Amino acid sequence: MKKKKTQLLGIVLSAAMLATSVPAPVYAEPTDNVAEEEDSDAAAVQETTDEADAVADDATDDSTAADDATPEEADEQDTADEADAQAAEEGDNEVKVDGGYTISIPTINFQGANAAVAEQMAKDVEIDESDPAIQSLRKALEEVEIVGGEAGTESNESNISTADLYEADEADGQETTQKLTDEQIDTVVKQYQNYLNQWADNANVLGVQNPFFLDFNDDTDGLGILGEMLALDGKTVQDVRDGKVKYDDLTGMIFTFTYGDKLGIEYYGKDVTNAREEALAAVTASGAQTKAQKLLVLNDWLASQDTFDMSYIMNMGKDTPTMAAENPKDPDHYQDVYDTLYASYKEQITNQFHDQIFAGVEADLRQKFYEKAIRQAVYTQALGGKTDETATEEEKAAANEQADAYMKDNEKDISKDAAGFVKSSFGEKAAQQMSEQADAFIKDAEEKGVEVQPGVTMTVEQITQNSMANDKIVDLNQDGTNETTANDAIPIYTEQAAKQLAPAVINYWEGNQIGALAIGKSVCLGYSKAYAYLVQASHPEIYGKNGASTDMSKADNWKEAKDLYTFSSDGKKVNTDGNYSVDLVRITFKANVTMYGETQPDFNSDHFWNAVKVDGKWYYVDPCYTDCYSEVMTRDRVETDGYMNHMYFMFSDTTTRNLYDGYFKELNTAYQDVATDKTYEDAWFARAKSDVSSDGTNMYYVYDSTNLIKRLNDSKQDQTTTSKEDPKYKLVSHPITNTDSGDGDTDYKTLIDFTYKPDSNKDDTVVQVYNPETKKMETNDMLTELYAKHAEQADIYPSIAITCAQYEGKLYFNLSNYILSYDLTSGEVATVKKYDTVYGKRDKTNAFGGMSFALVNSADGADFTFRDHPIAGISLKSDGKLYVSVATNLAYISGKDDVSNRTKPTDSKDYTVDSKDNGYGYEFEESNYNPDYSNYSNDKYSDSMMEQFGYKREINDNDEFMWVANLRGTEAMSSIAGESVEYKKETCDHHYIHFDETYFTKKKDSDGNKTDKWNTGESYVCTVCGKSVEEPTEPKKNSMGSSSDYEKKKAQYDKDKAEYDEIVKNAGHTYTAKDPKWTKNDDGTYSVTFDTLVCSSVCEKEKNQRDCLVNDDTITIKLSNPVTAQAKITKTEGSCTDENGVKVTYTATGEAEGHKYTVSNVVETGKGEHTLKSEFKWTKLEDGGYSATVSAKCEVCGAEEKDVQAEVTSEKKDATCTEDAQTYTAKATCLGQELTETKAAEVQEGTALGHKYKGEIKWSEDFKSADATFTCETCKDVQTVKADVTAKTDNATCTTGGKVTYTAKAELKDKKGKVLATATESKTVDVQALGHEYESKFDWAKDGSSAKLTLTCKRGDDTQSVDAVVAKDEKNCVAPTCTEAGKNVFTATATYEGKEYTDTKEVAVPALGHHYVDGVCDRCGAIKLPFTDVNEGDWFYDKVAYVYHHKLMTGTSETTFEPNATLTRAMMVQILYNKEGRPAATTNGNPYTDVPKDQWYYNAVQWAYENKITSGTSETTFEPNSEVTREQFARFMYNYAGNPAVSGKLDFVDADQVSDWAYDAMIWANQNNIILGKKKSDGSVVLDPRGNATRAEAATILMGYCKAQENQ
């Protein structure tokens, strides 16, 4: 049997096992006549007891027969010595000692480090056989069987199985099993007793074992303690049932538990007891009156201390962890644990190695002593009373020959039991004497030693130590060769063991109160054990030896399990009426869980919770799910401080089975029939969705009207929505009384109502606050605004909650990104702290990334900066700190998959796994959370049904939001209580961008079946606040809703659609310049130059933090050429003449390469003068003169002065083109500056001459633009004007050219718009003919014999037709067969105007069909089969036809073959019998009682038996109807082939599953292509040796075998 390796899930050691063998002489088998001589000699020897005495004496003589040997014998002895030396050189570990003995140093039989330590742990332990736990364990162990040899002492690869569940079956190749030896049972029981003793000695830390761990509570197993402990140790319940565990697992498991408790107590015991005292103090301080209230306080206190370790669950049982830290570090106390385990393992492994070698040496010495003594006795007897001195050489030679023959004939018996052989052959007296002499010889060897070489004597201990140091007796690498000494192997095995068990001990702590109460991290079992421990400690009247007054801080005062629990007569059930109050329950889930779009079938996992007794009735409490519902159930957000789900507090077994109906494999509980009361499922605490805190008078919590139990029940009534009412959220108080059975939806006092509707007919809500003075609820505008923001954020960030904490007369609660307080006395609401911009840093040593982010004080060293993120929850803990969880959408998958196609460009097969190649997730925030998605309704209802309900099928499944992270920080409660912050209403300046997203759901084909393609969708995401908007679906009227419902939905749709349309219209990046360069112009204005645009919103800062921005190359745009733009003043602050100067904002807007931009710059100037822009207004006077006023405005600060009267003077001079002969000058002081302007009088005689302009057109190179230059003929003044260019086109055709005429026209105007001059010019550009642009099409004859090419110009002005040349493409033609169609391939070629066109046509040729002659097709040789279940096209058709035609197999009836039926042993031998030609039997009958002569397979079995093709399943049974496995099939064929020699090995992943008896047969069958591998879905190829062979497979194998023979 090939060795199997099993993964032990990091709990127990899986050390490499060593083969065990003691070299022994090999003799030929005795012949019958020698045996007869031996009998007579033995009888004679028995009669001479005196000679036997001499024999015993002779056995201690140092001389040997070789001393008196003849020269020939001496030569033989020398040759033997040389052979021994050579053997020693070749690696045989043998030592020659005086007396002629050659002893063998035994190969180490290492049964595992745990088994070695177990023996040491079991020493000196007294077993309390009266303890029911011990009795149960011993009974279980007595029923255990171990697969493979001598009760597991030869191979530690043995499996454990319960005898009543398993029977060895030779037919399927499974090895037989043997029960544990008494020594093994005692070792395990003593280990467990030691474990119990340690538990009792430390009960103040460990509590009392719960009944769950003392009985398996499962009538189908009967595994008791053994099975449950193995299940806790990481084995699945099914593996325990199937026996897939080892003896080393069993001892290692108890070793792990024992050391886990021992070291946990040493390092964390004080922390556990301190936590216990804190918890009990919290119960007292709360003022809780009822048992349920006390249990609630313990539950919520535990939730505040413990966190769930998701990485432990995700990594359990996996060689490659799913969740891994980027920079892993050893847990606290890892080195301490390792060092302790190393020391323990080293000592015990060393002792085991030493003891085995020591015992082996002594056993071999004793055996050789006996062998020499027996031979000497026979030799002496053969001399007939003579001595060596008196006997002749011939007599001595004859005596030696007789002695050698005797030893040879009795070799097996002497080797098996030498002392027993002496007793039976030589008599009691001789045996006694020889035994005493042997003991003396061994004692002498121990004390004085034996001579190992001339002059060198060594004791057995010295031989042992020498062997451990020098002899290679350990097969460390399991290659069949001993290559390592014991001393070299010990540290290797020790290190392996310690490295394997140290993490197991650390992990063990997470499964009990050490992890939950001391370390602060555990799994569900840790929550449950911790809660049970706290409940026990809170009930000294039950668990204390001295009743209610018991001091539970002392271990001696705790009762033990045997004092508390009683069981049914069969030991299967605990008496639930007994005096105890807490236990555990385990459920094994079986559900198809969807993760990242892929269904995980049979997602079997175990989950633990508690059973508690309240007022004589049993209920369930799940402290784990209560604490971390979002992390383990909805899985969208990690565990959040203060957010709890008390649905799992005080619920019934009845409700449990209803909730999980169809999703669990088994519910392991003793309370199915007694935990049926549902009283508390609607109690006040069932609606608490936060920590429940107390001031001694009232309990305070956040009320959530959502009844999850009812919702889940409703969902099973085929409703797509479980409630027509929106959930209600309130901050409430519940008075502490002696009853808890009221209605949870009314049994409270409202302090703040977050969802109050002033008008019940409208959806609008406001927040109302209770005023203790007026005793009325009053609307609070601030809270209304904050709750509206919280509600909007709840659609962006999954599983954020309103939570609360009570402290010194105030309730502190979170809403959006604020922490607020409510004064219980005055009713005042205040804002305490605002989390506006926060910074997060990841702890890269934590394997669970979602729980690795801490709030830090600044951006220095932070990994992320977040703005305006909501608080997910708060919790006030016993350390006086307020723990704050700020929500993010950083997700486990973020950065590990390519969001466009859900793949990662690495070699990793699973991109969801944390690794260096994949990354470690949480690299950015996810967008587009869909609060409407329901996997349940999506899978359950058809599209039409969804439409009837008024819904659409959601494809955005939120899987990318799995385990999104919180930033976790703390605030000293005493400090924060004195803080306050001003509230300001804030609105988001939304900046939406378009986002094409790939979802984790698969598309469906037209038949509704899922394909391999991912769904995609588009949304618009605001990069400022994260809000995502998808196009709404217009509702339709349907029979499921009322008209008012439709109108309401329609109105909401219209509103959402209008919002969506507006978002789409304005979506996209808005740009500003990156690194702009500002220039102050000569006129005092500013211009800006830039070559890069960047989004003007937050996208540049957020580009690495949001999925919709990752890889967005439009956030920053590099322009082809720099842009310079003129800026305008858009804002001023202050005045130019102010002491502090002025701040001026200059803004440039425009468009660059299709992107609109806005660039602003603020310029600060000191005190100075204004930069004025002025305007004079002139008024003509009656005397012909002028008056004037001036208005001025500062272009910098905007200061302005209007209509200031100016002083006007006049002057006469010569007229010019622009100036009159008479001019006027106005002068005035405005805003502190002197301003002037000169004006010419109206034109009159002797006035200004005026310009005379002449224009000229200047064209661009392409004539598409032009400028006009106007020059004054008088004063040469030049003016340039942009000309208007128009183009007139005469289009070109395929055959004729065209032209474009460009005409430029420009006008020069004065300020009043008067045209002073014009310029006009035209230019004509020729355009070449376009030429034809043909599209080709071949028209084929149906049979492909001819084709015609048609060429049609794309512009429709020409068509040509050409006959093509057609040729048959013989190379690609396929001839038809009987069953498959063929094809003819033709190629057409045509040429027009020098261009060649080709086309190919395939013409199908129908299949020929079979033409049978005498049942055989004369074309293909196919056999005409009569079977209706074997059709042409079946993969096995030709195989069945072959065996049927060759009369190897017939049908199961005239018309059926049953190809998928499993082959039986009778069928197998009948097939081979048919192959052989059905020869007649040569003997009468066979030994098989289950093969009667009247059966159709009788002759076949008879033939197979005669030819040694089968030996049956036993000496008397053949089992004709047993199914044949693939390896049995191979063995039948191998026997039939004559058992040919084979070499090599099987190179398949499951080669180790091939049975030893079938291994050579499988090699032969595989090498001869008779049995090939099977390809699995993951691409691996397996032999599947234990899989059953079908009749079709048999036909395939037979055809392969026969054809291989034909080819030889």
Secondary structure, 3 states (H helix, E strand, C coil): CCCCCCCCCCCCCCCCCCCCCCCCCCCCCCCHHHHHHHHHHHHHHHHCHHHHHHHHHHCCCCCCHHHHCCHHHHHHHHHHHHHHHHHHHCCCCEEEECCCEEEECCCCCCCCHHHHHHHHHHCCCCCCCCCHHHHHHHHHHHCEEEECCHHHCCCCCCCEEECCCCCCCHHHCCCCEEECCHHHHHHHHHHHHHHHHHHHHCHHHHCCCCHHHCCCCCCCCCCHHHHHHHHHCCCCHHHHHHCEECHHHHHHHHHHHHHHHHHHHHHHHHHHHHHHHHHHHHHHHHCCCCHHHHHHHHHHHHHHHCEECHHHHHHCCCCCCCCCCCCCCCCCCHHHHHHHHHHHHHHHHHHHHHHHHHHHHHHHHHHHHHHHHHHHHHHHHHCCCCCCCCCCHHHHHHHHHHHHHHHHHCHHHHHHCHHHHHHHHHCHHHHHHHHHHHHHHHHHHHHCCEEEECCEEECHHHHHHHHHHHCEEECCCCCCCCCEEHHHHHHHHHHHHHHHHHHHHHHHHCCCHHHHHHHCEECHHHHHHHHHHHHHHCCHHHHECCHHHCCCCCHHHECCHHHHCCECCCCCCECCCCCCCEEEEEEEECCCEEECCEEECCCCEEEEEEEEEECCEEEEECHHHHHCHHHHHHCCECCCCCECCHHHEEECHHHHHHHCCCCEEEEECCCCCCCCCCHHHHCHHHHECECCEECCCEEEEEEECCCHHHHHHHHCCCCCCCCCCCCCEEEEEEECCCCCCCCCCCCCEEEEEEEECCCCCCCCCEEEEEECCCCEEEECHHHHHHHHHHHHHHCCCCCCCCCEEEECCEEEEEECCEEEEEECCCCCEEEEEECCEEEEEECCCCCCHHHCEEEECCCCCCCEEEECCCEEEEEECCCCEEEEEEECCECCCCCCCECCCCECCCCCCCCCCCECCCECCCCCECCCCCCCCCHHHHHHCCHHHHHHHCCCCCCCCCHHHCCECEEEEEEEHHHHCCCCCCCCCCCCCCCEEEEEEEEEEEEECCCCCEEEEEEEEEEEEECCCCCEECCCCCCCCCCCCCHHHHHHHHHHHHHHHHHHHHHHHHCCCCEEECCCEEEECCCCCEEEEEEEEEECCCHHHHCCCECCCCCCCCCEEEEEEEEEEECEEEEEEECCCCCCCEEEEEEEEEEECCEEEEEEEEEEECCCCCCEEEEEEEEECCCCCEEEEEEEEECCCCCEEEEEEEEEEEEECCCCCCCCCEEEEEEEEECCEEEEEEEECCCCCCCCCCCCEEEEEEECCCCCCEEEEEEECCCCCEEEEECEEEEEEECCCCCCCEEEEEEEEEEEECCCCCEEEEEEEEEEEEECCCCCCEEEEEEECCCCCCEEEEEEECCCCCEEEEECEEEECHHHCECCCCCCCEEEEEEEEEEECCEEEEEEEEEEECCCCCCEECCEECCCCCECCCCCCCCCCCCCHHHHHHHHHCCCCCCCCCCCCCCCCECEHHHHHHHHHHHHCCCCCCCCCCCCCCCCCCCCCHHHHHHHHHCCCCCCCCCCCCCCCCECEHHHHHHHHHHHCCCCCCCCCCCCCCHHHCCHHHHHHHHHHHHCCCCCCEECCCCCEECCCCCECEHHHHHHHHHHHHHHHHHC
